[in-house]
């Protein structure tokens, strides 16, 4: 979070990351944890950072797996 807000509403979180609220709820298991404050659900800055780190970790792992697969395929061809 560039502005370091303590927490964002779900619509604010979605807007900041470029996806719809429907996507947030359809992929709830892959989204950051939320807290309930009164009738609202919020994504804390800490949960957002943890979510972002996990997404980056998964992407790096998938890229590494893809890279290794490509190297193996090139090795077999020669």
Rosetta constraint file for C-alpha pairs under 8 A:
AtomPair CA 1 CA 5 HARMONIC 7.08 0.50
AtomPair CA 1 CA 45 HARMONIC 7.14 0.50
AtomPair CA 1 CA 49 HARMONIC 7.93 0.50
AtomPair CA 4 CA 45 HARMONIC 7.12 0.50
AtomPair CA 5 CA 45 HARMONIC 6.71 0.50
AtomPair CA 6 CA 44 HARMONIC 5.94 0.50
AtomPair CA 6 CA 45 HARMONIC 5.38 0.50
AtomPair CA 7 CA 42 HARMONIC 5.99 0.50
AtomPair CA 7 CA 43 HARMONIC 5.38 0.50
AtomPair CA 7 CA 44 HARMONIC 4.04 0.50
AtomPair CA 7 CA 45 HARMONIC 5.34 0.50
AtomPair CA 8 CA 12 HARMONIC 5.67 0.50
AtomPair CA 8 CA 13 HARMONIC 5.75 0.50
AtomPair CA 8 CA 42 HARMONIC 5.43 0.50
AtomPair CA 8 CA 43 HARMONIC 5.23 0.50
AtomPair CA 8 CA 44 HARMONIC 6.39 0.50
AtomPair CA 8 CA 45 HARMONIC 7.57 0.50
AtomPair CA 9 CA 13 HARMONIC 6.13 0.50
AtomPair CA 9 CA 40 HARMONIC 7.52 0.50
AtomPair CA 9 CA 41 HARMONIC 6.38 0.50
AtomPair CA 9 CA 42 HARMONIC 4.61 0.50
AtomPair CA 9 CA 43 HARMONIC 6.24 0.50
AtomPair CA 10 CA 14 HARMONIC 6.09 0.50
AtomPair CA 10 CA 21 HARMONIC 7.12 0.50
AtomPair CA 10 CA 41 HARMONIC 6.83 0.50
AtomPair CA 10 CA 42 HARMONIC 6.07 0.50
AtomPair CA 10 CA 43 HARMONIC 6.63 0.50
AtomPair CA 11 CA 15 HARMONIC 6.12 0.50
AtomPair CA 11 CA 20 HARMONIC 7.84 0.50
AtomPair CA 11 CA 21 HARMONIC 6.18 0.50
AtomPair CA 12 CA 16 HARMONIC 6.11 0.50
AtomPair CA 13 CA 17 HARMONIC 6.37 0.50
AtomPair CA 13 CA 43 HARMONIC 7.17 0.50
AtomPair CA 14 CA 18 HARMONIC 5.88 0.50
AtomPair CA 14 CA 19 HARMONIC 5.19 0.50
AtomPair CA 14 CA 20 HARMONIC 5.81 0.50
AtomPair CA 14 CA 21 HARMONIC 6.13 0.50
AtomPair CA 14 CA 24 HARMONIC 7.09 0.50
AtomPair CA 15 CA 19 HARMONIC 6.34 0.50
AtomPair CA 15 CA 20 HARMONIC 7.26 0.50
AtomPair CA 19 CA 23 HARMONIC 6.42 0.50
AtomPair CA 19 CA 24 HARMONIC 7.36 0.50
AtomPair CA 20 CA 24 HARMONIC 6.43 0.50
AtomPair CA 21 CA 25 HARMONIC 6.36 0.50
AtomPair CA 22 CA 26 HARMONIC 5.94 0.50
AtomPair CA 23 CA 27 HARMONIC 5.92 0.50
AtomPair CA 24 CA 28 HARMONIC 5.67 0.50
AtomPair CA 24 CA 31 HARMONIC 6.67 0.50
AtomPair CA 27 CA 31 HARMONIC 6.61 0.50
AtomPair CA 31 CA 51 HARMONIC 6.85 0.50
AtomPair CA 32 CA 43 HARMONIC 6.83 0.50
AtomPair CA 32 CA 47 HARMONIC 5.63 0.50
AtomPair CA 32 CA 48 HARMONIC 5.96 0.50
AtomPair CA 32 CA 50 HARMONIC 7.55 0.50
AtomPair CA 32 CA 51 HARMONIC 5.25 0.50
AtomPair CA 33 CA 43 HARMONIC 6.53 0.50
AtomPair CA 33 CA 47 HARMONIC 5.97 0.50
AtomPair CA 34 CA 41 HARMONIC 6.02 0.50
AtomPair CA 34 CA 42 HARMONIC 5.27 0.50
AtomPair CA 34 CA 43 HARMONIC 4.71 0.50
AtomPair CA 34 CA 44 HARMONIC 6.94 0.50
AtomPair CA 34 CA 47 HARMONIC 7.50 0.50
AtomPair CA 35 CA 41 HARMONIC 5.48 0.50
AtomPair CA 35 CA 42 HARMONIC 5.30 0.50
AtomPair CA 35 CA 43 HARMONIC 6.50 0.50
AtomPair CA 35 CA 44 HARMONIC 7.45 0.50
AtomPair CA 36 CA 40 HARMONIC 5.65 0.50
AtomPair CA 36 CA 41 HARMONIC 4.51 0.50
AtomPair CA 36 CA 42 HARMONIC 6.34 0.50
AtomPair CA 37 CA 41 HARMONIC 6.19 0.50
AtomPair CA 37 CA 42 HARMONIC 7.18 0.50
AtomPair CA 43 CA 47 HARMONIC 6.27 0.50
AtomPair CA 43 CA 48 HARMONIC 6.46 0.50
AtomPair CA 44 CA 48 HARMONIC 6.17 0.50
AtomPair CA 45 CA 49 HARMONIC 6.17 0.50
AtomPair CA 46 CA 50 HARMONIC 6.22 0.50
AtomPair CA 47 CA 51 HARMONIC 6.05 0.50
AtomPair CA 48 CA 52 HARMONIC 6.12 0.50
AtomPair CA 49 CA 53 HARMONIC 6.16 0.50
AtomPair CA 50 CA 54 HARMONIC 6.17 0.50
AtomPair CA 51 CA 55 HARMONIC 6.19 0.50
AtomPair CA 52 CA 56 HARMONIC 6.18 0.50
AtomPair CA 53 CA 57 HARMONIC 6.06 0.50
AtomPair CA 54 CA 58 HARMONIC 6.12 0.50
AtomPair CA 55 CA 59 HARMONIC 6.13 0.50
AtomPair CA 56 CA 60 HARMONIC 6.07 0.50
AtomPair CA 57 CA 61 HARMONIC 6.15 0.50
AtomPair CA 58 CA 62 HARMONIC 6.14 0.50
AtomPair CA 59 CA 63 HARMONIC 6.05 0.50
AtomPair CA 60 CA 64 HARMONIC 6.08 0.50
AtomPair CA 61 CA 65 HARMONIC 6.14 0.50
AtomPair CA 62 CA 66 HARMONIC 6.07 0.50
AtomPair CA 63 CA 67 HARMONIC 5.98 0.50
AtomPair CA 64 CA 68 HARMONIC 6.09 0.50
AtomPair CA 65 CA 69 HARMONIC 6.13 0.50
AtomPair CA 66 CA 70 HARMONIC 6.20 0.50
AtomPair CA 67 CA 71 HARMONIC 6.29 0.50
AtomPair CA 68 CA 72 HARMONIC 6.20 0.50
AtomPair CA 69 CA 73 HARMONIC 6.23 0.50
AtomPair CA 70 CA 74 HARMONIC 6.16 0.50
AtomPair CA 71 CA 75 HARMONIC 6.06 0.50
AtomPair CA 72 CA 76 HARMONIC 6.32 0.50
AtomPair CA 73 CA 77 HARMONIC 6.43 0.50
AtomPair CA 74 CA 78 HARMONIC 6.71 0.50
